[in-house]
């Protein structure tokens, strides 16, 4: 049975320009470059799904969260995984309730099922909503299909009807159309290629690691009060790590976590010993930590503490 939707504020009007879109994202703590803000604006203005692709930790998922918050909409998230199917992603019939209804009808109606109504056991009250159907029902929503590349390729076929017409066809019930089409955001970490049929229905944007200036702006937005010198050194250090030879580069989320960890330790500047002790907040693989810890970390700390290195644009 469908669950009641929690009350939400009245949805706000969509931004009328790229500049308004930048301000909307910034109000939610998201510092977007002009190209990304333009693509987000066009997706909203044209009513098209937004397909964001990029390395893990570059802020793709966060865009959907900020849009939902800034526009006063529900956030409906479908986290993709290997083996995801229609019953987990869109809808499922509640077979236990259907069977119970049949038995009650038989007991009350001497074996007849007329009391179930015209639809019988395939009535909306026996339908369990999953994220895709939930995004089409109820108040306006932002539908986040997260890490689509983790799902099996056949699953993408389930999405085509939603992406093209904002509807789902349920064979036993009919077609469910959204009264207000959801804002759809799809993300991919590119562990495999997403099919062209999905791409053609979306506006596409590659979300890259930010440059030093934008990453410092992100830290200023997410960690207000972080010492400016420490912020500059953290960003310079992370940017240097991304230029190195590591298995998994730190994303923006890791930059924020590391800076927050350093602030919790009352750090005012990077020190080699402090970096060695906190690398677990920045890197997530032991081989990468072992490669950076010690002499290499000390070398990078020395480099980023030079006046020229800290004088980054901001």
C-alpha positions in Angstrom: 0.0 0.0 0.0 1.2 3.5 -0.8 2.6 5.3 2.2 1.3 8.9 2.8 3.7 11.5 1.7 5.0 13.9 4.4 3.8 17.5 4.1 6.3 19.8 2.3 6.4 23.6 1.7 4.9 24.8 -1.5 7.3 24.1 -4.3 9.2 27.2 -5.3 9.5 28.6 -8.9 12.3 27.3 -11.0 15.3 29.7 -11.5 14.8 32.0 -14.5 18.4 32.4 -15.5 21.9 30.8 -15.1 22.8 33.4 -12.5 19.7 32.5 -10.5 20.7 28.9 -10.7 24.2 29.7 -9.4 22.6 31.5 -6.5 20.2 28.6 -5.8 23.1 26.1 -5.7 25.2 28.5 -3.6 22.4 28.9 -1.1 22.6 25.2 -0.5 26.4 25.2 -0.1 27.2 24.0 -3.6 29.8 26.0 -5.5 29.3 25.3 -9.2 31.3 26.5 -12.1 29.5 28.3 -15.0 29.3 25.3 -17.3 27.6 23.1 -14.7 25.2 25.9 -13.6 24.3 26.4 -17.2 23.5 22.8 -17.8 21.5 22.6 -14.6 19.5 25.7 -15.6 18.8 24.3 -19.1 17.6 20.9 -17.7 15.2 22.7 -15.4 14.0 25.1 -18.0 13.6 22.5 -20.7 12.1 19.8 -18.4 14.9 17.3 -19.4 16.6 14.8 -17.2 20.1 15.7 -16.1 22.9 13.1 -16.5 26.0 13.9 -14.5 29.1 11.8 -15.0 32.4 12.0 -13.3 34.8 10.6 -10.8 33.5 9.6 -7.3 33.4 12.4 -4.8 33.0 15.3 -7.3 29.6 16.4 -6.0 27.2 14.8 -8.5 24.8 13.4 -5.9 24.9 16.7 -3.9 23.3 18.6 -6.8 20.1 16.6 -6.5 20.0 17.2 -2.8 20.5 20.9 -3.1 17.9 21.2 -5.8 15.3 19.4 -3.7 16.1 21.6 -0.7 16.2 24.8 -2.7 13.1 24.2 -4.7 11.0 22.8 -1.8 10.6 19.3 -3.3 10.7 15.8 -2.0 14.0 14.0 -2.7 13.3 10.5 -4.0 16.6 8.5 -4.3 17.1 5.3 -6.1 20.5 3.9 -5.2 21.5 1.5 -8.0 23.3 -1.8 -7.5 24.1 -5.0 -9.3 20.9 -7.0 -9.7 18.5 -4.1 -9.3 15.1 -5.0 -10.8 11.7 -3.5 -11.4 10.2 -4.7 -8.1 12.9 -2.9 -6.1 13.1 0.2 -8.3 9.5 0.9 -9.4 6.7 -1.1 -7.8 5.7 -4.4 -6.4 2.3 -6.0 -5.7 1.7 -6.8 -2.0 0.9 -10.5 -2.5 0.2 -11.1 1.2 -2.5 -8.3 1.3 -3.9 -9.6 -2.0 -4.3 -13.1 -0.6 -5.8 -11.8 2.6 -8.3 -9.7 0.6 -9.3 -12.8 -1.5 -9.9 -14.9 1.6 -11.9 -12.2 3.3 -14.0 -11.7 0.1 -14.6 -15.5 -0.2 -15.6 -15.7 3.4 -18.0 -12.7 3.2 -19.3 -13.4 -0.3 -19.7 -17.2 -0.4 -16.8 -17.7 -2.8 -17.4 -14.6 -4.9 -14.9 -11.8 -5.3 -17.3 -9.0 -6.3 -16.7 -7.2 -3.0 -13.1 -6.5 -4.1 -14.4 -4.0 -6.7 -14.0 -3.7 -10.4 -10.2 -3.8 -10.2 -10.1 -6.9 -8.1 -6.8 -7.7 -6.5 -4.9 -5.4 -8.9 -6.1 -2.2 -7.2 -3.8 0.7 -6.3 -4.3 -0.1 -2.6 -2.4 -3.3 -3.1 0.5 -1.6 -4.8 3.8 -0.9 -3.0 5.6 2.1 -4.3 9.3 2.0 -4.9 11.4 5.1 -5.8 10.5 5.4 -9.5 6.8 5.2 -8.9 7.0 7.3 -5.8 8.6 10.1 -7.7 5.7 10.2 -10.1 3.1 10.1 -7.4 2.2 12.7 -4.8 3.8 16.2 -4.4 6.5 17.4 -6.8 9.8 15.6 -6.4 13.4 15.5 -7.4 14.2 11.9 -8.6 17.9 10.9 -8.0 19.0 7.8 -9.9 22.3 7.4 -8.2 25.3 5.5 -9.7 23.4 4.1 -12.6 26.6 2.5 -13.9 26.4 0.0 -10.9 23.1 -1.4 -12.2 22.9 -4.1 -14.9 22.5 -2.8 -18.5 19.0 -4.3 -18.9 17.8 -2.2 -16.0 18.3 0.9 -18.1 15.4 -0.1 -20.4 13.1 0.3 -17.4 14.1 4.0 -17.2 13.4 4.9 -20.8 9.6 5.4 -20.4 10.2 7.6 -17.3 12.9 9.7 -18.9 10.9 10.2 -22.1 7.3 10.6 -20.8 7.5 10.8 -17.0 5.2 7.8 -16.7 5.2 4.1 -15.8 3.1 1.5 -17.4 1.9 -1.2 -15.0 0.4 -4.1 -17.0 -2.3 -5.0 -14.4 -3.2 -1.4 -13.6 -2.5 0.9 -16.5 -0.3 3.9 -17.0 0.7 6.1 -14.1 1.6 9.6 -15.2 3.1 12.3 -13.1 0.8 15.3 -12.5 4.0 17.4 -12.0 7.0 15.8 -13.8 9.8 15.2 -11.4 13.2 16.9 -11.8 15.4 13.9 -12.7 19.1 13.7 -11.9 21.1 10.6 -13.0 24.7 10.1 -11.9 27.4 7.7 -13.0 31.0 7.1 -11.9 31.7 5.6 -15.3 32.6 2.1 -14.1 30.9 1.1 -17.3 29.4 3.0 -20.2 25.7 4.0 -19.9 23.7 3.2 -23.0 23.2 5.8 -25.7 19.4 5.5 -25.3 19.7 7.0 -21.8 22.2 9.7 -22.9 20.0 10.9 -25.7 17.1 11.6 -23.4 19.2 13.7 -21.0 21.3 16.8 -20.9 24.8 15.7 -20.1 27.5 17.3 -18.0 30.9 15.9 -17.0 31.6 16.9 -13.3 35.3 17.2 -12.8 37.5 17.8 -9.8 37.4 21.5 -9.0 40.3 23.8 -9.6 42.1 25.3 -6.5 40.0 28.5 -6.5 36.7 26.7 -6.5 37.8 24.1 -4.0 38.8 26.8 -1.6 35.4 28.4 -2.1 33.8 25.1 -1.3 35.7 24.8 1.9 34.8 28.4 2.8 31.1 27.5 2.2 31.1 24.2 4.0 33.5 24.9 6.8 33.1 28.6 7.7 35.8 29.8 10.1 38.5 27.5 8.8 41.8 29.4 8.9 42.5 30.8 5.5 46.2 29.6 5.6 45.1 26.1 6.5 42.4 26.1 3.8 45.0 27.2 1.1 47.5 24.5 2.3 44.8 21.7 2.4 43.6 22.5 -1.1 47.2 22.8 -2.5 48.1 19.5 -0.9 45.0 17.7 -2.3 45.5 19.2 -5.7 49.1 17.8 -5.6 47.9 14.4 -4.6 45.5 14.3 -7.5 48.4 15.1 -9.9 50.3 12.1 -8.5 50.1 8.3 -9.2 47.5 6.9 -6.8 44.8 4.2 -7.1 41.9 6.4 -6.0 42.2 10.2 -5.9 40.4 12.1 -3.1 37.2 13.7 -4.0 35.7 17.0 -2.7 34.0 15.1 0.1 37.4 13.9 1.3 38.9 17.4 1.1 36.0 18.6 3.3 36.4 15.6 5.7 40.2 16.1 6.0 39.9 19.9 6.6 37.2 19.2 9.2 39.5 16.7 10.9 42.4 19.1 11.0 40.1 21.8 12.4 39.0 19.4 15.1 42.6 18.9 16.0 43.0 22.7 16.3 45.5 22.7 13.4 46.5 26.1 12.0 48.9 24.8 9.3 49.9 21.5 7.9 52.7 19.6 9.6 54.2 16.3 8.3 53.4 14.4 11.5 49.8 15.7 11.5 49.3 14.8 7.8 50.6 11.2 8.5 48.2 10.8 11.4 45.1 12.0 9.5 45.6 10.5 6.0 42.7 8.1 6.7 40.3 11.1 6.3 41.7 11.9 2.9 42.7 8.5 1.3 40.6 5.3 1.5 43.1 2.7 0.3 46.0 1.5 2.4 48.4 1.2 -0.6 47.8 4.9 -1.3 48.3 5.9 2.4 51.5 3.9 2.6 52.8 5.5 -0.6 52.1 9.0 0.6 53.0 8.7 4.3 56.4 9.8 5.5 58.9 11.4 3.1 56.4 12.1 0.3 53.9 13.7 2.6 56.7 15.8 4.2 57.9 16.9 0.7 54.3 18.0 -0.3 53.9 19.8 3.0 57.1 21.7 2.5 56.0 22.6 -1.0 52.5 23.9 0.0 53.8 25.9 2.9 56.0 28.0 0.6 54.5 31.5 0.2 54.1 31.1 -3.6 52.1 27.9 -3.0 49.6 29.4 -0.5 48.9 32.5 -2.7 46.2 30.7 -4.6 43.4 32.7 -6.3 40.3 32.8 -4.2 
